[in-house]
Amino acid sequence: MTNVIINGANGKMGKAAVNAISNDNALTLVAELDKNDSLNQALSTYSADVVVDLTHPSCVYDNVKTILNASCHAVVGTTGLTDEQLHECGEIASQQNKSLLVCPNFAIAAILMMRFAEQAAKFMDRCEIIEYHHDKKADSPSGTAIKTADLISQAQPSINTPPLDETEIIKGSRGGNKHTIPIHSLRLPGIVANQDIIFGSQGQTLTIKHDTISRDAFMPGLLMAIKSTPLHKGLVYGLENLLD
């Protein structure tokens, strides 16, 4: 049995995770923490193998270091870690002989969306990303959109070049760029998480779309990530690395 702590258990994603882990016979949920609980104290009190962080971008960096320095594996669904912070935390994980699994998206179909986009990028001239999330999401763009842009840029470094000759009448109306790829972020009530990747070339467009209808979509990927922690050491960035 794998003992699990959920940090951020009272959020919508956290509540879904509590339910999923509690109903998995291979896992034991030993603690549910919210923002008023001490992570350090919980790590001292409970014998945990894995800590799942589903908290907030403002505290995820400190949380991850605390988890790893307590010699626990970390599964992170919270966005907001910079490239430098990922590298630093990955080094700590390696030193502790533990795994740090950072997953911008736990939905299997979202991972397939990114893989399809990675393939399409090799054959198309231009691309933009539109991501939609609920109005309580604290950061933008989403980790999924950033990861998607990374994969597209790696697959086709020349995409969206040369840049368009254009003028923004309203600053920011063309989105924010990751590499050369514009990302547009929408925040509205009634949405969980959706993303469109729109490619264009002469005379044609291709749209690759993923819609999350409920947070249940994230649970198979989350459980897979938790159970895979003993198989990895150091940083693993993206659930797709567990699907190969």
N, C-alpha and C positions, 0 to 999 in steps of 0.2 A: 504493500500500500504506500502511496505517496501522500505525504502530509502537505496541505496547501493552506496558505494565508491569502486572503483577498484584501488588498489595500484599496479602499474606495468602494466598499461593498454596498453603500446606500445610494449610489447613482443608478441610473437606468441600466447601464451596461453591467454595473456591479451586481445588481439584483438578479439579472439574467444569469450571470456567472455563478452566483451562489446557488441558484436552482440547478444549473447544469452539473456543477461539481458535486453537489449533494446527492444527485441521482446517478452518479458514476461509481460503479463498484470498485474501480481501481484507485479511487482517490478518496482522501479523507479531508474534509474542511475543518481545520483546527481553530481558525479565528476569522472573524469578519470585522474589518476596521473601517471607521469613517474618519472624517477630518478632525474630530475631537479626540481621537485615540492616538497614543504614542506608538509609532512604528518600532522605535528602539525597545520600548518596554515589551511589546508583543514578541519581538524576536528573542528577547531574553526569557520570556515566560513560556512560549510554546515551542515545541520541537517541530520545525518546519523544514521540508525539503525544497519547496518552491514557494516563492511569493509572486502573486500576480498583482501588478500595479495598474489600476484603472482610475487614476486620480486627476491631476490637473497639470497643465504645462508649467505652472509656476513652481511646482515642487517635485516634479518627476526626477530631475537630475539628482537632487539630494537623496530622494528615496532610493534610487537605483544604487547609489554608492553605499548607502546604509545596508541595503539588502545583500549586496555582494560581499561587503566587509564582515557580514555576519555569517559568511560561508553558506549562503543559500543561492539556489538558482533563481534567476529573475525572468519572468515573462512580462513584457511591457506592452500594453495597448494604449498607453498615454502618448500623445504626440507632443512635440515641442523640444526634443533633444536636438542640439546642433550637431554638425559633423564633428566638431572638436570634442564635444561632450560624449558622443558615441564612441569615438576613438579612445578617450580616456577611460570610460566605463568598460569598454572591451578589454583594455589592458588590465584593469582590476580583475575582471572575470577570469582572464587567463592566469593571472598570478594566484588567484584563489582556486584554480582548477574547477571553475564553475561555468555554467552557460548563461549568457545574456541574450535572450530572444526578444528582439524588438520588432513588433508587427504593426505596421501602419493600418493593416486591415486583416481581420481574421476570417472574412467571408471567402470561401473557396472560389465562388464565381467571380469575385472581384480580382482574385489572383489570376484567374483565367483571362479576364478582361485585360489585365496588364500584359500578360504573355502574348495575347493576340495583337495588342498594340505594338509591342516590341517587334513582332514579325512584319506588321503592316508598314511600320516606319521605314523599312528598307526599300519600299517601292513607291512611297508617296512623297510629294514635294513639301507640303506644309501641314501644320498641325496646331490645334488649340484644344485646351481642356476646360470644361465647365464642370465644377463640382458643387453639389447642393447638399446642405446639411440643415439640421434643426437649428432654431434660433438661440439655443442655449450653448452651442459649441463655442468654446472660448478662444479658438485660434483659427487663423486662415493664412494660406490655403491649407487644406487637409493634408495629413501625412500620406494618404493614398495618392493625391494629385502630385505631390512632390516626388514620391517614389515612381509614379508613372512617367513623369517628365525625365527623371534620371534614366530609366530604362530606354525610353525613346531616344534620348540624346546619345546614349551609349551605342544603340543599334544604328543610328543614322546621325552622326555629328553635324552634317551639313543641312539638316532639316531647317526650314524657315530661313534659308539664306539664298540670295541676299535679302536683307531686311526690307520691308515695304516702305515706300516713300509716302508717308502719311503724317497728318497733324491731328493731335488730340485736342478737340475743342473743349472737352471737360477732362481735366487731368485724371488719369487712372481708368478712363473708360475702356482702354484696350487691355486691362488686366495687369497682373504682375508677372514678370518673366522669371522662369526657372530655366537656366541655360538660355536657349533661344525660343522657348515655348511659352506663349501666354497662358496664364491660368486665371480663370474667372470664378470667384467664390460667391455663392448665393446662400443666405441664411434666412430661413422662413419657417414659421410654425407649420406643422402637418407633415414635415419631411423627416425621415430618419437619416439616410445617407444614399445619395445617387451620384453617378459620374458619367459624363459624356466625353469621349475622345473623338474629335472630329478631324479627319484628314482630308486634304484637298489636293488635287492635281488637275491637269488640263482636262476639262470636260467632265469631271466626276468628283464625287465626295464619298467618303466612307465614315460611318459613325459606329463606334463601338461603345455600347452602353451597359451599365450595371445599375440595378435598382435594389436597394435593401428595403424590404417590406416591413420586416421586424428584426429586432436584435437577436432573435433565435438563429438568424443566418450566421451569426458570429460564433456560435457555441461549438460546432464541430471543429472548427479551426483552433479555437482556444484550447479545447481538450487535447487536440493533437499536439499543440505547442507544449502544454504542461507535461504530457507523457514523453515527449522527445527530449526533455532537458538532460537526462543522463547520457544521451548519445552525442552531445556537443560540448565543446569547451570554447570559451571566449565569445565574441560577438557573432550572432547570426541576425542579419537585418532583412526581414521580409519572410513571410510565411511560405513563399514560393520555394525557398531553400529546403523546406521540409517535405516537399512534394516530389522531389526527384528520386 
